[in-house]
């Protein structure tokens, strides 16, 4: 009886990994949802993408569920950020679970920003991990993913190259939009709950002011300081990521008469989310001039 149960369990596991044509699906695991966008933009539906931190979850403290681990075991490659809190906890275990998969840590290819005081749980992130939001860093992501996919599927390299070229054109358009929007706002400050946009700020000459204090809610003294800064900088919009509590941002917004803007940098649709962030920042700068 035990043997029958084991065989049925194995059959269930492997059947879940079959596509409608009956062929075994090829799986790539990625750390965060935005990386899925780059894989699918280049590879189409050649691979099933297993996202470890789904959109709307906190990538600094997330813990994967059994289904994600099962897909990791069957993955041909893992595409990681390299500096997110959950990876500092889990990455070694991921690599032990599947020693054969190809490992790509995109953070190794990025011109990184030091983490400062970005503490999460028991770990200190050695560099700011939020580089994917900047179009200039996205070009590095796209190039790295293209090289990985071409190696995994050499027979489709020509097709992948065409899609990669289309993707680069879209990223270039976002880059040019950012340059155009921010050229008149050099060193302009914006306020955001969690410091998610440091690379965007660096690459386009802006200044990010985080509400968080050393990775935690700000104490009253810091809240007063933030309110004074917001007034001095004439900040009219405070940005909050959808996965974070906006209580403290609301307090500051109420004190200075600003509005809250919810952004989603962890969206699976990298292009839509990034364009929305760039446009919203520009709109907030225009409103501060009135």
C-alpha positions in Angstrom: 0.0 0.0 0.0 2.8 2.4 0.9 4.5 1.7 -2.5 1.3 2.6 -4.3 1.0 5.9 -2.4 4.6 6.8 -3.2 4.1 6.0 -6.9 1.0 8.1 -7.0 2.8 11.0 -5.3 5.6 10.8 -7.8 3.2 10.7 -10.7 1.4 13.7 -9.3 4.7 15.6 -9.0 5.9 14.9 -12.5 2.4 15.3 -14.2 2.3 18.9 -12.7 5.4 19.6 -14.7 3.9 18.7 -18.1 2.5 21.2 -20.5 -0.8 20.6 -22.5 1.1 18.8 -25.2 2.4 16.3 -22.7 6.0 17.5 -22.9 8.0 18.3 -19.7 8.0 22.0 -19.0 11.4 23.7 -18.7 11.5 25.8 -15.5 13.6 28.8 -14.6 13.4 30.2 -11.0 13.7 33.9 -10.4 14.0 35.7 -7.1 11.5 38.5 -7.8 8.6 39.1 -10.1 10.3 41.8 -12.3 12.9 39.3 -13.4 10.1 37.2 -14.8 9.3 40.0 -17.2 12.8 39.9 -18.8 12.8 36.1 -19.1 9.4 36.0 -20.9 10.2 39.1 -23.0 13.1 37.2 -24.5 12.2 33.5 -24.3 8.4 33.8 -24.9 6.8 30.7 -23.5 9.8 28.4 -23.8 10.2 28.3 -20.1 7.9 28.3 -17.1 9.0 30.9 -14.6 8.9 30.1 -10.9 8.9 33.4 -8.9 10.2 33.0 -5.4 8.8 36.4 -4.1 5.4 37.0 -5.7 4.3 40.5 -6.4 3.0 42.3 -3.3 5.3 40.4 -0.9 8.3 41.8 1.0 11.5 40.5 -0.6 13.5 41.3 2.4 11.8 38.9 4.8 9.8 36.5 2.5 9.9 32.7 3.1 9.2 30.4 0.1 6.3 27.9 0.3 6.7 24.1 -0.6 5.3 24.5 -4.1 8.0 27.1 -4.9 10.7 24.8 -3.5 9.4 21.8 -5.6 9.7 23.9 -8.7 13.1 25.0 -7.7 14.2 21.4 -7.6 13.2 21.0 -11.2 14.7 24.3 -12.4 17.4 24.6 -15.0 18.6 28.0 -13.7 18.1 30.4 -10.9 18.2 34.2 -11.6 18.8 36.0 -8.3 19.2 39.6 -7.2 22.1 38.8 -5.0 21.4 41.3 -2.2 17.8 40.9 -1.1 17.2 39.9 2.6 15.4 36.7 1.8 18.3 35.6 -0.4 20.8 36.2 2.3 18.8 33.7 4.4 17.8 31.2 1.7 20.2 31.3 -1.2 22.7 28.7 0.2 19.8 26.3 0.8 18.5 26.9 -2.7 21.8 26.0 -4.2 22.0 22.8 -2.0 18.5 21.8 -3.1 19.4 22.0 -6.8 23.2 21.7 -7.3 22.8 21.2 -11.1 21.0 24.4 -12.0 22.8 27.3 -13.6 23.2 30.3 -11.2 23.0 33.9 -12.3 23.4 36.6 -9.7 22.6 39.8 -11.6 23.9 42.0 -8.8 27.4 41.0 -9.6 27.1 42.8 -12.9 25.6 46.0 -11.5 27.4 49.2 -10.4 26.1 48.9 -6.9 25.2 51.5 -4.2 26.2 50.8 -0.6 23.4 49.7 1.6 23.9 52.3 4.3 21.5 51.4 7.2 19.2 49.0 5.4 18.7 46.4 8.1 16.1 43.7 7.8 15.6 41.0 10.5 19.0 39.5 11.4 20.8 40.4 8.2 22.4 43.5 6.8 22.2 43.8 3.0 25.7 44.6 1.7 24.4 46.7 -1.1 21.2 48.4 -2.1 19.3 45.5 -3.9 16.7 47.6 -5.7 18.6 48.2 -9.0 16.0 46.8 -11.3 13.9 49.9 -11.1 16.4 52.0 -13.1 16.2 51.6 -16.9 20.0 51.8 -17.1 20.4 48.9 -14.8 17.6 47.1 -16.6 19.8 47.1 -19.7 22.3 45.0 -17.7 19.5 42.7 -16.6 18.3 42.2 -20.1 21.8 41.4 -21.4 22.5 38.9 -18.6 19.2 37.1 -19.1 19.7 37.0 -22.9 23.1 35.4 -22.5 21.7 32.8 -20.0 18.7 31.9 -22.2 20.9 31.5 -25.3 23.1 29.1 -23.4 20.2 27.1 -22.1 18.5 26.9 -25.5 21.1 27.4 -28.3 18.7 26.4 -31.0 16.5 29.5 -30.3 19.4 32.0 -30.0 18.4 33.8 -33.2 14.8 34.2 -32.1 16.0 35.3 -28.6 18.3 37.9 -30.2 15.4 39.5 -32.1 13.2 39.6 -28.9 16.2 41.0 -26.9 16.6 43.8 -29.5 12.9 44.7 -29.2 13.2 44.6 -25.4 16.3 46.9 -25.5 14.3 49.4 -27.7 11.6 49.5 -25.0 14.1 50.0 -22.2 15.9 52.7 -24.2 12.5 54.5 -24.6 12.0 54.4 -20.8 15.6 55.7 -20.3 15.1 58.6 -22.8 11.8 59.4 -21.1 13.5 59.6 -17.7 16.3 61.8 -19.1 13.7 64.1 -20.7 11.5 64.3 -17.6 14.3 64.9 -15.1 16.7 67.1 -17.0 15.1 70.2 -15.5 15.0 68.8 -12.0 18.6 68.0 -11.1 19.1 67.2 -7.4 15.3 67.4 -6.9 14.3 65.5 -3.8 11.4 63.1 -3.5 10.2 61.2 -0.4 9.4 57.5 -0.3 8.5 55.1 2.5 11.0 52.3 1.7 14.2 53.3 -0.1 13.4 51.6 -3.4 14.4 54.2 -6.0 18.1 54.9 -5.1 19.4 53.7 -8.5 16.8 55.7 -10.4 17.8 58.7 -8.3 21.5 58.1 -8.9 21.2 57.5 -12.7 19.0 60.5 -13.4 20.3 63.1 -10.9 17.6 63.0 -8.2 17.7 62.7 -4.4 15.8 60.0 -2.5 14.6 60.7 1.1 13.3 57.5 2.8 10.8 57.5 5.6 12.1 54.3 7.0 14.8 54.6 9.6 17.4 51.9 9.6 14.9 49.5 8.0 12.3 50.2 10.6 9.5 52.6 11.3 10.9 56.1 12.1 10.9 57.3 15.7 9.0 60.5 16.6 12.2 62.6 16.3 12.8 61.3 12.8 9.2 61.9 11.9 9.5 65.6 12.9 12.7 65.9 10.9 11.0 64.3 7.8 8.1 66.8 8.1 10.6 69.7 8.2 12.5 68.4 5.2 9.3 67.8 3.2 8.3 71.4 3.9 11.7 72.8 3.0 11.8 70.8 -0.3 8.1 71.6 -1.0 7.3 67.9 -1.5 3.8 67.4 -2.7 3.7 63.6 -3.1 5.0 60.8 -0.9 5.6 57.5 -2.5 4.7 54.2 -0.9 5.2 50.7 -2.3 2.0 48.6 -2.2 3.5 45.9 0.0 4.3 48.3 2.9 2.1 49.9 5.6 1.5 53.6 4.7 0.6 54.8 8.2 3.7 56.9 8.8 3.7 58.2 5.2 0.1 59.3 5.8 1.0 61.2 8.9 3.7 63.2 7.0 1.4 63.7 4.1 -1.4 65.1 6.4 1.1 67.4 8.1 2.4 69.0 4.9 -0.8 68.7 2.8 0.7 66.2 0.4 -0.9 63.2 -1.3 0.2 59.5 -1.3 1.1 57.7 -4.5 1.1 53.9 -4.4 3.8 52.4 -6.7 4.5 48.8 -7.5 8.2 48.3 -8.3 7.8 44.5 -7.7 5.2 44.1 -10.4 5.6 41.3 -13.0 5.1 44.0 -15.7 8.4 45.8 -15.3 7.8 48.2 -18.1 4.4 49.4 -16.9 5.5 49.7 -13.3 8.7 51.6 -14.2 7.0 53.9 -16.6 4.4 54.7 -14.0 7.1 55.5 -11.4 9.0 57.8 -13.8 5.8 59.6 -14.8 4.6 59.9 -11.2 7.9 61.4 -10.1 7.8 63.9 -12.9 4.2 64.8 -12.1 5.1 65.3 -8.4 8.0 67.6 -9.4 5.7 69.7 -11.6 3.2 70.0 -8.7 5.9 71.2 -6.4 6.6 74.2 -8.7 3.0 75.5 -8.4 
